[in-house]
């Protein structure tokens, strides 16, 4: 039987290295997920960068290949590692889709860095400054590790619309059964809708419940969860809600705290609706997940205003 040492020799088949890297990536990611760094940049930026360097070092590429050919092969191998480790970690398709852009960014940075250094070595050029890229990636990967390296997480988005409906009718719309049958933005369509909604009248103290079923692998590997929304205040021109429980798949990405709806009578049958959603970002880095989550929340606010609060106007 071949020893581990012999398998790590340069003549070993390349698929052996891929298997080892999938195992190493899985164990490292699992360790991070079980630690206090589960949502930090170490997992989403630092680990992919190291995977890229290891791929380049252990597998390598033919010297006769073009730069584009080497890069495409590198992306193929990196994709194999990502999908293999994701399957072993039982990650769902949403996690994979959200992870892919930043993963490929880190993989690309690692490839360019390693490939450039390899060519410098062949030409025996000075190596001054070759550690700048790893240092920058390391610093960026520290975001979220400790409070001092974390950026503000509390956020709020507001969608404003002017409709030809009075406030009384708008409130009646909100008290009617909630339906999510209107077309959604392409980004929102990735996320599953609630399978069951239990909502009482629109009165202070009511609790609305939404049940979610997330099929991580499209048809199987189910995650069931619930979002419970307390109607905290119902005034003449404003409504406030607060999330009191969230075990749905959404809780893995952000913490929705509540909403505030304000109605302003503009006269001549016009009403301004301002819906604000408050939430807390859970994932780092902020420069990547921040804009994604803000876009999703803005589209959610727009969808709710148009299809729940002012449903007749936008339906017709």
N, C-alpha and C positions, 0 to 999 in steps of 0.2 A: 504494500500500500504506500502510495506517495505521501511524503510528509508535507506539512504545511509550508515548510521552508522551500521545498522543491516546487510547490505550486506557485510560489511568489517569485520564481525566477523569470527573467524576461522572456524565456521561450514558452511559458505557460500560455494556454489559449486565452484570448481576450475575454471570453465569456466568463471565465473563472473570476477575473477581476471585477466584472460587473456584479456577479453574485456576492462577492465580498463587500463591494461598495454598497449594495442594496442592504445587506445585513448591518453594516456599520452605520449607514444613514438611518435605518430603522431604529437601532438601539440608541443612537444619539438623540434622535427626535423624541423617542419615548422617554428618555431621561429628562429632556427639557420640558416635555408635556406634564410630567409628574412633579416637576420642580416649581419654584416660584417664577421661572422664566418662560412659562408656557406661551405667553402672548407677546414676548419681547422680540426685538429685532435679531437676537441671536438665532432664533428658529427660522425667521423669514428672510434674513439677509446673510448672516454669518455662516450658517450651515451650508446653504447652496454654494457660496463662494469657495468653501473648503472642498466640497464635493467636486467642483469644477477643477480645482488644482489637482486633486487626487486622480480624477479621470485623465487629465493631461499627462500626469507623471506615470501612472501605471499602464495605461493603454497606449498612449502616444499615437502618432499618425505618420504615414509615409512621407518621406522628404520630397517625394515626387508630386505630392498632391498640391493643388493650388490652395491659397488661403481660404477661399470660399469652401472648397471641398473639405478641408480640415475642420472648418467651423461647422458645417452641416453634419459631419460625422460626430462632432462633439455634442451638438444639440440632440442628435439621435440617441447617443449613449446616455446623456443627461436625462432625457425623457424616460428611458428605460429604468433608470435609477429612481426617478420621481414616482412613476406609476407602480413600480415594484414595491417601494417602501410605503406608498399610500395604501396599497392593498393590504400589506401586512399590518398597518396601523388601523385598518378598517375605516379609513377616511371616506367621506362621501364626495359625490361629484361637485357639490357646491364649494367645498373646501379646496378641491383640486383646481377648479376654475378660478377661484379668487387668488390662489397661490401662484398660478402659472406665470402671469406677467412679471412679478417681482423675482420669481425663481429664474426665469430665462434672462432677466436683467443681470442678476448676480452671476449666473453661469457664463454669460457673455463677457462680463468684466473679468472673471477668472481666466477665461480662455485667452482674451487679448493680452492680459498680463503675462500668463505662462508662455504663450507662443512668442511674444516679443522678447522675453528674457532668454528663451531657448535660442533664438536667432542671434541675440547679442553674444551669447556664450560661444556660438560657432565662429563668430567674427572676432572674438576676444576683445570686445569693446569694454569700456569702463562700466562697472555696475553701480556707479554712484546714483542714488535716487531710486533704485529698483524696489526699495521697501516702502516707498510712499503709498502705493496703491493698497497693499495689505493693511498698512497703518490706518488709512482713511476708512477702509471697510470695517476694520476692528472698532474704530471709534463710533461709526454709524451703527454698528451692531450692538452697542451698549445701551441704545435707547430702550427704555422700559425695564432695564435690569434693576435699577434702584430709582427711588423718587427723584434724586437730583439729575438723573439723565432722562427723565420723562417729560414730555411736553403736556400742556393742559389737555384734559380729556373731556371736560364738559362742553357740550355743544348744543346749539338750537338752530332750527331752520324755520322760516315762516313763508307761507304761500298766501298771497293776497289776490282776491278776485272780486269783481263787481258784477252783480247779477240783478236781473229784473224780477226780483222776488222779495216779498216782505219777510221780516224776521220770524213772524209766527209760522209761516209756511216752511221756512228753513228748519225750524225746530221740529215741526211735524215730520219733515223728511228724515231727520236724525232718529226719530222714535220709531220709524217703520223698520221692518226686517232688513238687515244688511245683506246686500248681494254684491259679489265680486265678479259679475259676468261681463263687465265692460273690458275692452282691450287695454292691456297694460303696456307700459314702456318696455322696450326690449330687455333692459337690464333687470327690471323687476320680474319679468316673466321667468327668470331663472329660478326664483324662489317659490316654493309651494304655497298655495293659499290655504286658509283654514278649512278643515273638512266639516266642522260643525260650529255654529255660532249660537250662543244663548244670551239674549239681551232682553232685559225687561223694559219698562217705560223709561223715558229720559227724565229721571228724577234724582235729586241728591241722595246718595247712599246706595243707589243701584250698583250692582257688580255685573259687568258683562264678561262672558267667558268665550274664548276662542280656542278650539282644539286643533292642533297641527299634527300631521303625519308626514314625516320626511323620509322618503325612500332613498337612503344614502347611495345605493347602487342601482338607481332607476326603478327597479322592480322589487327589491328585497332589502334586507338590513334596515329595518324600520326604526325610526326614532319618534316616539310619541311625546308630545308636550302640550302645555296649556299656558295661555296668557290670560290673566284676570285683570280687568280694568275697572277701577272704582270711579263712579261719577261723583267727584268730590264736591262740586258746586255747580248749581244751575241758577244763573241770574237772568235778569231781563235781557241783557245784551252780552252776556258772556257765559261760557261753560268751561269748567276745568275738570280734567281727569288725571288719575294717577295709577300707574301700574303697581299692583300689590303682589303679583306673582308672575314669573315668566320662566317656564321650564321648556319652552319651545326651542327649536334649533337656532332661532334668532339670538338667544341668550349667549351663544358661543361667540358672537361677533360684536354685539353692542348691547348696551343696557338702556332700553327705552324707559324713560322716567315718567313721562306723562305728556298731556297736550293742553293747550289753551285755545279756545275759540272766541273771537270777539266779533260782534256784529255792529256795524255803524250804519245808521239810516241816513242815506244821502239825499233823500227826498225824491219826488217824481217817480216813486216806485222802485228806486235803486237801493241796493244794500251792499255794503262792502263786507266781505268775509276775510278774516285774517286768522289762519290756523298756524299755530306754533307747536312744533314737536321738540321736546327736550330729550336729549339722550347723552350717554357717556360712551366714548370710544374705548374699546377694550384691547384692540390690537395695535401693535407697533410694527414698523415705523409710521409716524403720523403723516409724513410726506406722501406715503402710498395709500394707507388705509383711510386717512382723513378725507381726502377728496372722494374716494369711492363711497364711503358711508354718507357723506353730505349729499352727494348726488342721489343716492337711494332714498334718503329721508326727504329730500325736496320733491322727488317724484311721488313718494307716498303721500305727502301732504297735498300735492296737486290732485292726485287720484281721489283722495278722500273728499276734497272740496267739490270736485266736479261730479263724482258719482255717488256720493252719500248725502252731502249737505245740500247741494243744489242740483239734485239728480234730474228734475224735469227740464230745467233750462238746457243742460248739456246733452240730455237725451234727445231733445227735439231741435 
